[in-house]
Amino acid sequence: MGAAGFRVLLDSVRYEVLPAKATEDKVLAHVPRDVVVTVTASPVKGLEPTLDLATRLAAHGYRVVPHVPARLLRDDAHLKDVIDRLRGSGVDDVFVPAGDADPPAGAYDGALPVLRRMGELGSPFAEVGVTGYPESHPLIHDDLAIQAMWDKRAHATYIVSNLCFDPRVLGDWVGRIRRRNVALPVYVGVAGPVQRAKLLSMATKIGVGESTRFLTRHPSWFLRFVTPGGYSPERLLARGAEALTTPAAGVAGLHLFTFNQIAETERWRRALLDRLP
C-alpha cells in the first residue's frame, strides 16, 4: 500500500471500546481527541453502561458513537429516551446493529425498523452507521445481509464492516455491495494489535461486547489471533491495499476493534504513522 493511502486510513480511524470500569481512564490517557470512539453494547448489561460512557466521553470532548442495538430497545418510549439523552449530551452519530439479545427486549427485532422510526422522529442524528458482514454471519445468509444494506441505505450514512481477516474476501464483498448500488462509505473493521493472552481473557467474558461475541463464534478466526505470528493488522492492510484504496471501493477509514487494548492500539497506529514519509 502506498504511503499516502496508508496515511489516509490511519488518520481516519475509529476505536471500538467496551464499556468496562477502566475504559474511560484508558481513553483519556491514550486516545487523541481527533480519534472517533465507538462504544459497544451488551445484551447482558443492557444499554445503560453504553449510554453512560458515551455521555462522559462526549463531555471530555470526544466524538463518540454509541452502539444502539435494536434488540435492546424496549419500545418507542425507550428509543425516544435514548435519543433525547444522547442529543442532550451532544452526540450526533450512532451505530445501529440488530444486536444479539435473544429474545429481544421489545418489538424491535432488527435494525431497519429502528432506522425507519428514527426517520419518523425527524432523523435526530447527523450520522447513522449500519453493519456489513464481509465474512458470513452465523445467522444470516450472505445475500440477505447485502440485501439488508440495500434496504437500510436510505436511513444510514455509512457502513462499518465486521471483522475480516481475508483481504480477498474483503475486496469481493466491497465489490458486491457496490454492484448492488450501495454507495454508502465503508469503514473497514480491523482488529488491532491484540495481545494473545489478553484476548483469551477477554473472550471468556461472553456478552461484554459485540466484537468479542462475534469472534468467539468463528473458531478459525480466534485461532488466527492466538497462534504466534498468525495475525498482524499491518500485514492485513498491506495485502488488502488494492481493495482498500481504489476510489471505487469508497473506503472512508478504519474501524479498529481494540478489545479494550486501547494503549497498545494507539501506540501501533502512531508507530506506523511515524514510519511513513
C-alpha positions as CSV (number, residue, x, y, z in Angstrom):
1,M,0.0,0.0,0.0
2,G,1.3,3.4,-0.9
3,A,2.3,5.7,1.9
4,A,-0.4,8.3,1.1
5,G,-3.1,5.6,1.1
6,F,-1.9,4.1,4.3
7,R,-1.8,7.6,6.0
8,V,-5.4,8.4,4.9
9,L,-6.6,5.2,6.5
10,L,-4.6,5.6,9.7
11,D,-5.7,9.3,10.0
12,S,-9.4,8.3,9.6
13,V,-9.8,5.8,12.4
14,R,-12.5,4.8,14.8
15,Y,-11.6,2.9,18.0
16,E,-14.3,0.5,19.2
17,V,-14.2,0.1,23.0
18,L,-16.1,-1.9,25.6
19,P,-17.9,-0.1,28.4
20,A,-15.8,-1.6,31.2
21,K,-14.8,0.0,34.5
22,A,-11.4,1.3,33.4
23,T,-12.4,2.3,29.8
24,E,-12.9,6.0,30.4
25,D,-9.5,6.4,32.0
26,K,-7.8,4.4,29.2
27,V,-9.4,6.6,26.5
28,L,-8.4,9.8,28.3
29,A,-4.9,8.6,28.8
30,H,-4.2,7.3,25.3
31,V,-6.7,8.5,22.6
32,P,-6.3,11.8,20.9
33,R,-9.5,14.0,20.7
34,D,-9.5,13.7,16.9
35,V,-10.0,9.9,17.0
36,V,-13.6,8.8,17.0
37,V,-14.5,6.5,19.8
38,T,-17.4,3.9,19.4
39,V,-18.9,2.3,22.5
40,T,-20.3,-1.3,22.2
41,A,-23.5,-2.5,24.0
42,S,-24.1,-5.8,25.6
43,P,-27.3,-7.9,25.9
44,V,-26.1,-8.9,29.3
45,K,-25.5,-5.4,30.7
46,G,-28.0,-3.6,28.6
47,L,-27.7,-0.1,27.1
48,E,-27.1,1.8,30.3
49,P,-23.3,1.3,30.5
50,T,-23.0,2.3,26.9
51,L,-25.0,5.5,27.2
52,D,-23.3,6.4,30.5
53,L,-19.8,6.0,29.0
54,A,-20.7,7.8,25.8
55,T,-22.1,10.7,27.7
56,R,-19.0,11.0,29.8
57,L,-16.6,10.8,26.8
58,A,-18.6,13.4,24.9
59,A,-18.2,15.7,27.9
60,H,-14.5,15.2,27.6
61,G,-14.6,16.5,24.0
62,Y,-14.5,13.2,22.1
63,R,-16.7,12.5,19.1
64,V,-18.5,9.4,20.4
65,V,-20.6,6.9,18.6
66,P,-22.7,4.7,20.9
67,H,-24.0,1.4,19.7
68,V,-27.8,1.2,19.9
69,P,-28.7,-2.4,19.1
70,A,-32.4,-2.7,18.1
71,R,-32.9,-5.8,20.2
72,L,-32.0,-3.9,23.4
73,L,-34.8,-1.3,22.9
74,R,-37.9,-2.0,24.8
75,D,-40.3,0.2,22.9
76,D,-40.8,3.6,21.2
77,A,-40.6,5.4,24.5
78,H,-37.3,3.8,25.3
79,L,-36.0,4.8,21.8
80,K,-37.1,8.4,22.3
81,D,-35.5,8.4,25.8
82,V,-32.2,7.2,24.3
83,I,-32.3,9.8,21.5
84,D,-33.1,12.6,23.9
85,R,-30.3,11.6,26.3
86,L,-27.7,11.3,23.5
87,R,-28.7,14.5,21.8
88,G,-28.6,16.3,25.1
89,S,-25.0,15.1,25.5
90,G,-24.0,16.5,22.1
91,V,-23.8,13.0,20.4
92,D,-24.7,13.3,16.7
93,D,-23.6,9.9,15.4
94,V,-25.0,6.4,16.4
95,F,-24.3,2.9,15.2
96,V,-27.5,0.8,14.9
97,P,-26.9,-3.0,14.6
98,A,-29.6,-5.6,15.2
99,G,-27.8,-6.9,18.3
100,D,-27.7,-10.3,19.8
101,A,-30.3,-10.1,22.6
102,D,-32.4,-13.3,22.3
103,P,-35.2,-12.8,22.9
104,P,-35.4,-9.1,22.0
105,A,-36.2,-6.7,24.8
106,G,-39.2,-5.4,22.9
107,A,-40.8,-5.2,19.5
108,Y,-37.7,-4.3,17.5
109,D,-36.0,-7.5,16.1
110,G,-33.8,-5.8,13.6
111,A,-32.1,-2.5,12.7
112,L,-34.3,-1.5,9.9
113,P,-37.5,-0.8,12.0
114,V,-35.4,1.3,14.3
115,L,-33.9,3.3,11.5
116,R,-37.3,3.9,10.0
117,R,-38.7,5.0,13.4
118,M,-35.8,7.4,13.8
119,G,-36.6,8.9,10.4
120,E,-40.2,9.4,11.6
121,L,-38.9,11.2,14.7
122,G,-37.1,13.7,12.5
123,S,-33.7,12.0,11.9
124,P,-32.2,13.3,15.1
125,F,-28.6,12.2,14.3
126,A,-26.4,13.7,11.6
127,E,-24.7,10.3,11.1
128,V,-26.1,6.8,11.4
129,G,-24.0,3.7,10.8
130,V,-25.1,0.1,10.0
131,T,-23.3,-3.2,9.9
132,G,-21.7,-5.0,7.0
133,Y,-20.5,-8.6,7.0
134,P,-17.6,-9.5,4.7
135,E,-17.4,-12.9,6.4
136,S,-20.5,-14.9,6.7
137,H,-22.8,-14.1,9.6
138,P,-23.6,-17.2,11.7
139,L,-27.3,-16.5,11.5
140,I,-27.8,-14.5,8.2
141,H,-27.2,-15.7,4.6
142,D,-24.7,-13.5,2.8
143,D,-27.2,-12.4,0.1
144,L,-29.7,-11.4,2.8
145,A,-27.1,-9.4,4.6
146,I,-26.3,-7.4,1.5
147,Q,-30.0,-7.0,0.7
148,A,-30.4,-5.6,4.2
149,M,-27.8,-3.0,3.5
150,W,-29.7,-2.0,0.4
151,D,-32.9,-1.7,2.4
152,K,-31.1,0.4,5.1
153,R,-29.2,2.7,2.7
154,A,-31.8,5.4,2.7
155,H,-31.7,5.7,6.5
156,A,-27.9,5.4,7.1
157,T,-24.9,7.5,6.2
158,Y,-22.1,4.8,6.4
159,I,-21.4,1.1,6.8
160,V,-19.0,-0.5,9.3
161,S,-17.7,-3.9,8.3
162,N,-17.4,-6.6,10.9
163,L,-14.1,-8.4,11.4
164,C,-12.5,-9.8,8.3
165,F,-9.0,-11.5,8.1
166,D,-9.0,-12.3,4.4
167,P,-8.1,-9.4,2.0
168,R,-9.6,-11.3,-0.9
169,V,-12.9,-11.8,0.8
170,L,-13.0,-8.2,1.9
171,G,-12.4,-7.0,-1.7
172,D,-15.1,-9.3,-3.1
173,W,-17.5,-8.1,-0.5
174,V,-16.9,-4.4,-1.3
175,G,-17.3,-5.2,-5.0
176,R,-20.6,-6.9,-4.3
177,I,-22.2,-4.1,-2.4
178,R,-21.1,-1.6,-4.9
179,R,-22.6,-3.7,-7.7
180,R,-25.8,-3.5,-5.8
181,N,-25.6,0.3,-5.9
182,V,-25.0,0.6,-2.2
183,A,-22.9,3.8,-2.3
184,L,-22.5,4.4,1.4
185,P,-18.9,5.0,2.6
186,V,-17.4,2.0,4.3
187,Y,-15.3,1.9,7.5
188,V,-13.3,-1.3,7.3
189,G,-13.4,-3.3,10.5
190,V,-9.9,-4.4,11.5
191,A,-8.7,-6.0,14.8
192,G,-5.9,-4.0,16.4
193,P,-2.6,-5.4,17.6
194,V,-4.2,-7.6,20.2
195,Q,-2.0,-9.5,22.7
196,R,-3.0,-13.1,22.7
197,A,-3.1,-13.6,26.5
198,K,-5.4,-10.6,26.9
199,L,-7.6,-11.7,24.1
200,L,-8.0,-15.1,25.7
201,S,-9.1,-13.5,28.9
202,M,-11.4,-11.1,27.1
203,A,-13.0,-13.8,25.0
204,T,-14.1,-15.7,28.1
205,K,-16.3,-12.7,29.1
206,I,-19.1,-13.5,26.6
207,G,-21.6,-10.7,26.5
208,V,-19.1,-7.9,27.1
209,G,-19.1,-6.6,23.6
210,E,-20.4,-7.5,20.1
211,S,-16.9,-7.8,18.7
212,T,-15.9,-10.4,21.3
213,R,-19.0,-12.4,20.8
214,F,-18.7,-12.4,17.0
215,L,-15.1,-13.5,17.3
216,T,-15.9,-16.5,19.5
217,R,-18.5,-17.7,17.0
218,H,-15.7,-18.1,14.4
219,P,-13.2,-20.5,15.9
220,S,-10.9,-20.3,12.8
221,W,-10.7,-16.5,13.4
222,F,-9.9,-17.0,17.0
223,L,-7.0,-19.4,16.1
224,R,-5.5,-16.7,13.8
225,F,-5.3,-14.5,16.9
226,V,-3.9,-16.9,19.4
227,T,-1.3,-18.6,17.0
228,P,2.1,-16.9,17.2
229,G,2.6,-14.9,14.0
230,G,-1.0,-15.7,12.9
231,Y,-2.3,-12.2,12.7
232,S,-0.9,-8.7,12.0
233,P,-3.2,-5.8,11.3
234,E,-0.3,-4.2,9.3
235,R,0.1,-7.3,7.1
236,L,-3.7,-7.5,6.5
237,L,-3.8,-3.8,5.4
238,A,-0.8,-4.3,3.1
239,R,-2.3,-7.3,1.4
240,G,-5.7,-5.6,1.1
241,A,-4.2,-2.4,-0.4
242,E,-5.9,-2.6,-3.8
243,A,-9.3,-3.3,-2.3
244,L,-9.0,-0.6,0.4
245,T,-7.5,2.3,-1.6
246,T,-9.2,2.2,-5.0
247,P,-11.6,5.1,-5.3
248,A,-14.4,2.8,-6.4
249,A,-14.3,1.0,-3.1
250,G,-15.4,4.1,-1.2
251,V,-13.4,3.2,2.0
252,A,-13.6,6.1,4.4
253,G,-11.3,4.8,7.0
254,L,-10.6,2.1,9.6
255,H,-12.8,0.8,12.4
256,L,-10.3,-0.7,14.8
257,F,-11.6,-3.3,17.2
258,T,-9.4,-2.6,20.3
259,F,-10.9,-5.3,22.7
260,N,-10.0,-2.5,25.2
261,Q,-6.3,-2.8,24.5
262,I,-6.5,0.9,23.8
263,A,-3.0,2.0,24.7
264,E,-1.5,-0.8,22.5
265,T,-3.7,0.1,19.6
266,E,-2.8,3.8,19.7
267,R,0.9,3.0,20.0
268,W,0.7,0.8,17.0
269,R,-1.1,3.5,14.9
270,R,1.4,6.2,15.9
271,A,4.4,4.0,15.2
272,L,3.1,3.3,11.7
273,L,2.4,7.0,11.1
274,D,5.8,7.9,12.3
275,R,7.4,5.5,9.8
276,L,5.6,6.9,6.8
277,P,7.2,9.6,4.7
